[in-house]
Amino acid sequence: MKLAFAIPVFAAVLGTSSCNDRGSAIGHDGAEATIANETGASAPLPKDVIYTSRSLISGKLYARPSFEGTVLAHFDTTQQLYVLDTTNNIFVKARLLHDTATQTGYIPKAILPEQKQP
Protein backbone atom coordinates (compact mmCIF):
# COMPACT_ATOMS: atom_id res chain seq x y z
CA MET A 1 0.00 0.00 0.00
CA LYS A 2 2.82 2.40 0.86
CA LEU A 3 4.54 1.63 -2.44
CA ALA A 4 1.36 2.32 -4.39
CA PHE A 5 1.14 5.75 -2.72
CA ALA A 6 4.89 6.54 -3.05
CA ILE A 7 5.11 6.01 -6.81
CA PRO A 8 2.53 8.71 -7.78
CA VAL A 9 4.00 11.13 -5.24
CA PHE A 10 7.49 10.56 -6.64
CA ALA A 11 6.19 11.02 -10.20
CA ALA A 12 4.44 14.28 -9.21
CA VAL A 13 7.58 15.65 -7.55
CA LEU A 14 9.73 14.65 -10.53
CA GLY A 15 7.27 16.22 -12.98
CA THR A 16 7.07 19.45 -11.01
CA SER A 17 10.83 19.81 -10.73
CA SER A 18 11.36 19.18 -14.44
CA CYS A 19 8.86 21.92 -15.34
CA ASN A 20 10.47 24.58 -13.18
CA ASP A 21 11.83 27.65 -15.01
CA ARG A 22 15.37 27.72 -13.55
CA GLY A 23 17.07 26.36 -16.65
CA SER A 24 15.79 29.00 -19.03
CA ALA A 25 18.36 31.64 -18.08
CA ILE A 26 19.44 32.01 -21.72
CA GLY A 27 16.73 34.55 -22.37
CA HIS A 28 15.43 35.88 -25.65
CA ASP A 29 18.84 36.89 -27.03
CA GLY A 30 20.14 33.33 -26.61
CA ALA A 31 18.22 32.22 -29.71
CA GLU A 32 20.37 34.37 -31.98
CA ALA A 33 23.55 32.96 -30.49
CA THR A 34 22.25 29.40 -30.89
CA ILE A 35 21.31 29.97 -34.51
CA ALA A 36 24.69 31.56 -35.18
CA ASN A 37 26.47 28.63 -33.54
CA GLU A 38 24.53 26.07 -35.58
CA THR A 39 25.07 27.86 -38.89
CA GLY A 40 28.75 28.61 -38.28
CA ALA A 41 28.23 32.37 -38.23
CA SER A 42 29.62 34.48 -35.42
CA ALA A 43 27.22 35.30 -32.59
CA PRO A 44 25.93 38.89 -32.51
CA LEU A 45 27.67 41.16 -30.02
CA PRO A 46 25.74 43.06 -27.37
CA LYS A 47 25.02 46.67 -28.41
CA ASP A 48 27.54 48.21 -25.98
CA VAL A 49 30.49 46.05 -27.15
CA ILE A 50 32.94 47.60 -29.63
CA TYR A 51 34.89 44.38 -30.29
CA THR A 52 36.02 41.18 -28.61
CA SER A 53 39.58 40.18 -27.94
CA ARG A 54 41.85 37.91 -25.93
CA SER A 55 44.76 39.38 -24.04
CA LEU A 56 48.35 38.69 -25.04
CA ILE A 57 49.29 38.01 -21.40
CA SER A 58 47.42 37.33 -18.18
CA GLY A 59 46.22 40.42 -16.37
CA LYS A 60 43.97 42.11 -13.84
CA LEU A 61 40.60 43.79 -14.22
CA TYR A 62 40.63 47.04 -12.22
CA ALA A 63 37.62 48.88 -10.77
CA ARG A 64 38.88 52.23 -12.12
CA PRO A 65 41.39 53.17 -14.84
CA SER A 66 44.43 53.06 -12.58
CA PHE A 67 47.02 50.46 -11.62
CA GLU A 68 46.33 51.39 -7.99
CA GLY A 69 42.61 50.63 -8.36
CA THR A 70 40.86 47.74 -6.69
CA VAL A 71 41.41 44.46 -8.54
CA LEU A 72 38.03 42.97 -9.47
CA ALA A 73 39.31 39.82 -11.17
CA HIS A 74 42.36 38.11 -12.64
CA PHE A 75 42.14 36.73 -16.17
CA ASP A 76 44.33 34.73 -18.52
CA THR A 77 44.86 34.56 -22.27
CA THR A 78 42.03 32.05 -22.81
CA GLN A 79 39.26 34.34 -21.58
CA GLN A 80 37.22 36.38 -24.03
CA LEU A 81 37.19 40.11 -23.27
CA TYR A 82 34.42 42.42 -24.48
CA VAL A 83 35.85 45.89 -25.07
CA LEU A 84 33.30 48.58 -24.22
CA ASP A 85 35.25 51.87 -24.40
CA THR A 86 38.67 52.83 -25.76
CA THR A 87 38.74 56.59 -25.11
CA ASN A 88 41.31 56.39 -22.29
CA ASN A 89 44.94 56.45 -23.50
CA ILE A 90 46.20 53.71 -21.16
CA PHE A 91 43.14 51.64 -20.23
CA VAL A 92 40.10 50.20 -21.99
CA LYS A 93 36.79 49.51 -20.33
CA ALA A 94 36.09 45.80 -20.67
CA ARG A 95 33.70 43.09 -19.56
CA LEU A 96 34.63 39.50 -18.88
CA LEU A 97 32.86 36.39 -17.71
CA HIS A 98 34.46 35.38 -14.41
CA ASP A 99 33.19 32.47 -12.29
CA THR A 100 29.76 32.47 -14.00
CA ALA A 101 29.31 36.22 -13.35
CA THR A 102 30.21 39.14 -15.56
CA GLN A 103 32.70 41.71 -14.30
CA THR A 104 33.11 45.14 -15.87
CA GLY A 105 36.21 47.21 -15.25
CA TYR A 106 39.41 48.47 -16.82
CA ILE A 107 42.40 46.67 -18.32
CA PRO A 108 45.63 48.08 -19.79
CA LYS A 109 45.57 48.60 -23.57
CA ALA A 110 49.11 47.28 -23.83
CA ILE A 111 48.08 43.68 -23.16
CA LEU A 112 45.54 43.59 -26.02
CA PRO A 113 46.54 42.82 -29.60
CA GLU A 114 46.62 45.82 -31.91
CA GLN A 115 43.29 46.40 -33.69
CA LYS A 116 43.17 47.11 -37.40
CA GLN A 117 41.40 50.34 -38.27
CA PRO A 118 38.46 49.86 -40.69
Phi and psi in degrees as a GROMACS rama.xvg file:
@    title "Ramachandran Plot"
@    xaxis  label "Phi"
@    yaxis  label "Psi"
@TYPE xy
-65.7787  -36.0834  LYS-2
-67.6771  -38.9793  LEU-3
-64.5103  -31.8875  ALA-4
-80.3296  -35.8414  PHE-5
-70.0057  -35.3314  ALA-6
-65.2749  -48.818  ILE-7
-64.53  -35.084  PRO-8
-65.2736  -43.9512  VAL-9
-61.8994  -42.3387  PHE-10
-64.1493  -39.4298  ALA-11
-65.6318  -43.05  ALA-12
-64.9638  -43.0139  VAL-13
-64.14  -42.3965  LEU-14
-65.1477  -40.4404  GLY-15
-66.1134  -42.0991  THR-16
-70.9483  -30.0389  SER-17
-76.4389  -20.0531  SER-18
-91.8786  -2.30185  CYS-19
-69.4515  156.431  ASN-20
-94.1567  12.5723  ASP-21
-62.0808  -40.4847  ARG-22
-75.3731  -5.28949  GLY-23
-96.3671  45.7497  SER-24
-80.3994  -2.29573  ALA-25
-66.0332  -39.4923  ILE-26
81.5885  -176.267  GLY-27
-69.0831  -37.049  HIS-28
-70.7981  -17.4082  ASP-29
-65.3549  -24.7162  GLY-30
-64.541  -41.233  ALA-31
-63.3917  -40.8035  GLU-32
-66.8832  -38.2538  ALA-33
-65.5533  -45.1438  THR-34
-62.0994  -42.7963  ILE-35
-63.2383  -40.3498  ALA-36
-65.4311  -41.3836  ASN-37
-71.594  -30.3688  GLU-38
-92.0458  -7.90588  THR-39
88.575  -1.86074  GLY-40
-79.8804  160.22  ALA-41
-77.184  145.123  SER-42
-68.8491  144.955  ALA-43
-67.2396  141.692  PRO-44
-82.7982  150.051  LEU-45
-59.0083  155.73  PRO-46
-61.7422  -28.7716  LYS-47
-87.9005  -1.50525  ASP-48
-91.7202  128.311  VAL-49
-80.3078  -49.997  ILE-50
-160.546  168.144  TYR-51
-111.386  153.767  THR-52
-158.201  166.879  SER-53
-121.005  143.168  ARG-54
-74.7233  155.223  SER-55
-75.7101  -30.1004  LEU-56
-136.496  165.4  ILE-57
-65.7611  154.559  SER-58
-158.176  -168.961  GLY-59
-123.869  144.364  LYS-60
-99.4009  117.421  LEU-61
-97.325  151.389  TYR-62
-71.495  -28.738  ALA-63
-137.18  162.181  ARG-64
-74.173  69.8192  PRO-65
-157.497  143.867  SER-66
-70.5674  -16.1837  PHE-67
-92.0697  1.43121  GLU-68
-70.6906  165.537  GLY-69
-65.9483  134.612  THR-70
-83.027  119.476  VAL-71
-85.4589  -36.6465  LEU-72
-162.244  156.787  ALA-73
-105.381  145.291  HIS-74
-138.387  162.317  PHE-75
-121.768  -174.951  ASP-76
-73.3496  -9.93908  THR-77
-88.956  -13.7416  THR-78
-84.8695  137.058  GLN-79
-78.5296  130.141  GLN-80
-110.099  134.211  LEU-81
-102.803  112.477  TYR-82
-83.5761  124.871  VAL-83
-105.061  -31.1671  LEU-84
-153.877  134.216  ASP-85
-122.002  19.3897  THR-86
-74.0768  -24.4939  THR-87
-73.8492  144.074  ASN-88
-73.3173  -28.814  ASN-89
-108.214  -33.5722  ILE-90
-117.952  156.182  PHE-91
-120.542  146.253  VAL-92
-82.7558  128.804  LYS-93
-139.79  159.243  ALA-94
-123.87  139.65  ARG-95
-140.358  152.921  LEU-96
-87.6253  119.861  LEU-97
-134.05  115.077  HIS-98
54.5624  50.9896  ASP-99
63.0842  13.1253  THR-100
-130.297  148.933  ALA-101
-88.7265  141.516  THR-102
-122.316  134.63  GLN-103
-119.274  131.033  THR-104
-168.97  -151.354  GLY-105
-124.825  139.138  TYR-106
-129.241  153.692  ILE-107
-67.4606  138.686  PRO-108
-63.6145  -29.9734  LYS-109
-63.1175  -23.013  ALA-110
-92.0021  1.21851  ILE-111
-98.6432  146.531  LEU-112
-65.1903  152.615  PRO-113
-67.1387  134.266  GLU-114
-93.1844  137.321  GLN-115
-76.6402  137.295  LYS-116
-81.6933  134.341  GLN-117
